[in-house]
Amino acid sequence: MTSNALSRDLTFILGGARSGKSAYAERLAGESGLPVTYIATARIGDSEFAERVKHHRERRPAHWTLVEAPLDLALALRNADAQGHCVLIDCLTLWLANLLCPPDATPDAAPPLTHAAFDAFDRALADVRGKVIVVSNEIGLGVVPLGSVTRLYVDDLGRLNQRVAAASTRAVLMAAGLPLALKG
């Protein structure tokens, strides 16, 4: 294990929809006292989702740096990460949706290279020097989805969440706005 792995400050926050995970992550970032870069993975596709994004923007401090990274999350993290700095990534759930369902994809398009993107993100996480907070949804607690694309999404997000949880120094599950420590 590298010395960076021993000193890494990586918090993974996951939970269901409206569990309070983003607000909790934002509170942790603010309480760190460090300069914050917020990496947003959302791609706005309709007016309802635009309202959700607007709510998130209004809740965040104006002095935080915003980076939009719907696809190349590893590069965005590498560019934002620095000693004495906090990076908040919100969220892996939307990032994976962007990878699996790009807006310009045709029905006959080759399958997305999600695992290569996961590997690049793993490497970026392994090299972090500052404080990093990663948000994701836990969606695998319900029934097995009927459609093959939905099953692929649920399975890939579960695998991605496991990878990030393994790399994290702390992991928190949010339920009804309450943080439940899973690790660290």
N, C-alpha and C positions, 0 to 999 in steps of 0.2 A: 504494500500500500504506500502510495506517495505521501510526502509530508502535506501536500495540498489537500489530499483526501482526509487527512487527520484534522486539518484546520478549517475545512469547508464549512460555510454557514449557509446551508440549503434547507429551506422549510417548504414542505409540500402540504398544501391544503386542498382537501377534496370533500365533496358532499353532493347532495342532490340539488335540484333546481330550487332556488329561493331558500337555501339553507343558511345563508349569511356568509358564505365563503369569501366572496369578493370584498365585502365590507370588512371582514376580519383581516384579510390579507392587507388591505389598505391601511387599517389601523396599525398592524405590525410594522409596515413600511414607514408610516409616519412617526411611530414611537421609536424607530431606530435612530433618529436624529441625523441620519445620513442624507445626502442628496439622493433623490429617487428618480429612476427612469422606469416608466410604465410601458411595458411592451404589450400592445393590444393585438390580438390575433383575429378579431372579428372582421368580417366582410359584410357590410350592410346590404341586405337584399330586399327589404320591404319597409314600409313605414312603421309597423309595429316594432320591428327590431331596431330601427333608427331611434325610436323613443327609449328603448332599453339602453342603447349606447349613450344617448344624451343624458340619461339619469346617471350613468356611471361617470361621465365627464364632469357633470355638475357637482358630484360628490367628491371628486379628487381635488387636491390643492392645485391652484393654477401654476405654482412654481415647479411642479414636477415636469420632467421632460417626457414627452409622449413619442413613442416609436410604433408605427404600425407595421406588423410583420405577419401577414396572413399566410405566407408560405415558408420563407427561409428563416425560421425561428433560431436555428443554430447561429447563423451569421448575425442576426440582431442581438442575440445574447453576447456573443463575442465582442461586438462593437460597443455594447453598453456597459459591460462588466469592467469594474476597476476596484482596486483596493480602496476602502473607505467610501464605498458607494453601494446603494441598494437598487436591485433590479427586481421589479414585480412583473411576472408574466401572467396575463389573464386572457385566455385560458387555453389549456391543451385540448379541451373538448372541441372548440371552434377551429383550432389549428388542424386537427385531424379531419374535421368535416371539409375544410378547404382543400386538404391534400387528396381526400377520396373523391370529392365532387367539385373539381375546378369549374368555374363558370363557362369556360370556353371548350369544355370537353364534348366530344361527339359520342354517340352511343357505342360506336365501334372502337373507341380509343383504347390504347393499351392500358393495362391496370396501373394505377399510380405507384410510385416508388416510395411508399410510406416507410418501409423498413430501412431504406437508405437514409431517409430524413430522420428517423428515430436514432439511427447510429450516429449521425452528425450531431444531433441534439445531445446524446449521451456524452460524446467527446467534449462538447462545449460545456456541459455541466461539470464534467470531471476537471476542467481547467479553471473554474471560476475562482476569482480572487476576492470578490466582495460578497456582500450579503445578497442572496437570491431567494425570492419567494415565488413559488409556482402554484397556480390554481388549476384545478380540474374537476370535472363532474365524476361522481361515482354513479354509473348508470346500470351496472350489472346486477342489481339486487332484485330485479323483477323477473317476469316470465321471459322465456327465450323468444326473441322476435321471429315472426313468420317469414319475412323476406330475407333473401340471401345477402343483399347489400346492407340491410340493417344488422344482421348477424355479424357480418364482417366488421362493421363499425363498432359494435359493442365489444367484439373480441379484440380488435386492435386497440381500442381505448383501454380495455382491461390490461392488455400487455404493456402499453405505454405507461399507464399508472403504476404498474408493478416495477417497471424499470426506474421511474423517477423516485418512487418510494424507497427502493433499494439504495439509490445514490444519495438520498436525503439524510441529513443529520436529525431532522425533526419531521414528523408527519402528523397531521391533525385532520380528524374527520369532523365536519360541521353537521349538526343536526338541530333544527329548530333554533338556529342562532347561537348554539352552544358549542364551544370547541371541546372535542374529545381527543386527548393525546393518544396517538397510536405508537409513536416512536420518539425517543429523545426527551 
